[in-house]
Amino acid sequence: MNPPPDPGIKLRPHTYDGIQEYDQRLPNWWLYTLYGAIVFWVAYWFTCMIAGIMPADGARVDSAMSRIAAAKMASSIDVTNDRLFWEMSRNPVFIDAGKQTYQSLCVPCHLPSLRGKSENPAAVGPDLTDTAWLHGGTPKEIYVTVAKGVVAKGMLAWEPVLGQKKTAEVVAYLLSRHQPGETVTVELPK
């Protein structure tokens, strides 16, 4: 015969394979943990997926990988390597850094749109978005133009002021408006 059940313990009225099941309420701490987890999940889901307040995991990983690639490229800038400049021009870290430098130093002559004289004839600098270049349109030639300047046209040599890394970032920003292998024409200075 079975021992009499404790009055605080409720058993279900049926028996299955000789086993009686308890019919007790879950403890409050367990329920509060469950409800808290549900509330946390809803808040997290809303924050990440709906409101976009926090970047998605994939975006954070891509951003970190871009920073790592930028650091790797920056540590070994070879100004004679066109392929490296094209890679830099596709990396958002270099593009953003180059854009900031461009906006602080180059906008007075080339305008914020990079279109220079083609947008506003009163501008001093030429258009940097087309495929016609006055001093060569390969990444290496663009770097040399920015680094050494064009004294006859009033453009300063920026490499002594900015350093090699920031100069390369500006070139990467300029190249971000172009595609590798596009036809480049060299205009004769007027």
C-alpha positions in Angstrom: 0.0 0.0 0.0 1.1 3.6 -0.8 2.0 6.0 2.0 -0.6 8.7 2.4 0.3 11.8 0.4 1.5 14.9 2.2 -1.5 17.3 2.4 0.5 20.1 0.7 1.3 18.0 -2.3 -1.4 17.5 -5.0 -1.3 14.4 -7.1 -3.2 14.0 -10.4 -6.1 11.6 -10.0 -4.8 9.1 -12.6 -1.9 6.7 -12.6 0.1 5.7 -15.7 2.4 2.7 -15.5 2.2 2.9 -11.8 3.4 6.5 -11.7 1.4 9.3 -10.2 2.1 12.8 -11.4 2.3 15.9 -9.3 -0.1 18.7 -10.0 1.6 21.6 -8.4 1.9 25.3 -9.3 5.3 26.4 -10.6 7.3 28.4 -8.1 7.1 32.2 -8.5 10.8 32.7 -9.0 10.6 30.3 -12.0 7.7 32.1 -13.5 9.3 35.5 -13.0 12.4 34.3 -14.7 10.3 33.1 -17.7 8.3 36.3 -17.9 11.5 38.4 -17.6 13.1 36.4 -20.4 10.1 37.0 -22.6 10.1 40.7 -21.9 13.9 40.9 -22.6 13.4 39.0 -25.9 10.7 41.3 -27.1 12.7 44.4 -26.1 15.9 43.1 -27.8 14.0 42.1 -30.9 12.3 45.5 -31.2 15.6 47.3 -30.6 17.6 45.3 -33.1 15.2 44.3 -35.8 12.4 46.9 -35.9 13.9 50.2 -34.6 17.4 49.6 -35.9 18.9 51.2 -32.8 21.5 48.5 -32.5 23.3 47.3 -35.6 22.6 43.7 -36.6 25.4 41.2 -35.9 26.3 40.9 -39.5 26.8 44.6 -39.8 28.9 44.7 -36.7 31.1 41.9 -38.0 31.4 43.6 -41.5 32.4 46.9 -39.7 35.0 45.1 -37.6 36.4 43.3 -40.7 36.6 46.6 -42.6 38.5 48.2 -39.7 40.9 45.2 -39.6 41.4 45.3 -43.4 42.0 49.1 -43.2 44.6 48.7 -40.5 46.4 46.0 -42.5 46.4 48.1 -45.6 47.4 51.3 -43.8 50.4 49.6 -42.3 51.7 48.7 -45.7 50.7 51.5 -48.1 52.6 51.0 -51.3 52.0 54.2 -53.3 53.2 52.4 -56.5 50.5 49.7 -56.2 47.3 50.6 -58.1 45.5 47.5 -56.9 46.0 48.5 -53.3 44.5 51.9 -54.0 41.4 50.3 -55.6 41.0 48.0 -52.6 41.2 51.1 -50.3 38.6 52.8 -52.4 36.2 50.0 -51.7 36.8 50.0 -47.9 34.3 52.3 -46.0 36.9 53.1 -43.3 39.3 54.7 -45.9 36.5 56.3 -47.8 35.1 58.0 -44.7 38.5 59.1 -43.5 39.4 60.5 -47.0 36.1 62.2 -47.2 36.7 64.0 -43.9 40.1 65.2 -45.0 38.7 66.2 -48.5 35.9 68.2 -46.9 38.3 70.1 -44.6 41.0 70.9 -47.2 39.9 70.3 -50.8 36.4 71.7 -50.9 37.3 75.3 -51.5 38.8 74.5 -54.8 37.0 71.3 -56.0 33.6 71.8 -54.3 31.8 69.3 -52.0 30.5 67.4 -55.1 34.1 66.9 -56.4 32.9 68.5 -59.7 34.9 71.7 -59.5 34.9 73.8 -62.7 32.3 71.7 -64.5 29.7 72.5 -61.8 30.8 76.1 -61.1 33.1 77.9 -63.6 34.3 80.1 -60.8 35.8 77.1 -59.0 39.6 76.8 -59.1 40.0 73.0 -59.3 39.0 70.6 -62.1 36.2 68.0 -62.0 37.4 64.9 -60.1 34.4 62.7 -61.0 34.8 62.4 -64.8 37.4 60.3 -66.6 39.4 63.2 -68.0 42.4 63.9 -65.9 45.0 66.7 -66.3 47.9 64.9 -64.7 47.1 61.2 -65.2 44.2 59.2 -64.0 45.7 56.0 -62.6 45.7 55.7 -58.8 49.5 56.1 -58.7 49.3 59.2 -60.8 46.5 60.7 -58.8 48.5 60.0 -55.6 51.5 61.8 -57.1 49.3 64.8 -58.0 47.8 65.0 -54.5 51.1 64.4 -52.8 53.4 66.7 -54.9 50.7 69.2 -55.9 50.5 71.3 -59.1 52.3 74.4 -58.2 51.5 76.1 -61.6 47.8 75.8 -60.9 48.1 76.8 -57.2 47.6 73.3 -55.7 49.7 72.7 -52.7 51.8 69.6 -52.1 49.6 67.8 -49.5 51.9 64.9 -48.5 54.2 67.0 -46.3 51.1 68.5 -44.6 49.0 65.3 -44.3 51.5 62.5 -44.4 51.4 59.4 -46.6 48.4 57.7 -44.9 46.0 60.6 -45.0 47.1 61.4 -48.6 46.3 57.8 -49.6 42.9 58.1 -47.9 42.1 61.2 -49.9 43.1 59.3 -53.1 40.9 56.3 -52.0 38.0 58.7 -51.5 38.5 60.2 -55.0 38.7 56.7 -56.5 35.5 55.6 -54.8 33.7 57.6 -57.4 35.4 55.6 -60.2 35.6 52.0 -61.3 38.8 50.0 -61.9 39.6 49.7 -65.6 37.5 52.6 -66.8 38.8 54.5 -69.8 40.9 57.4 -68.6 41.7 60.4 -70.9 44.5 62.8 -70.2 43.6 66.4 -71.0 46.3 68.9 -72.0 46.4 71.8 -69.5 44.8 74.9 -70.9 
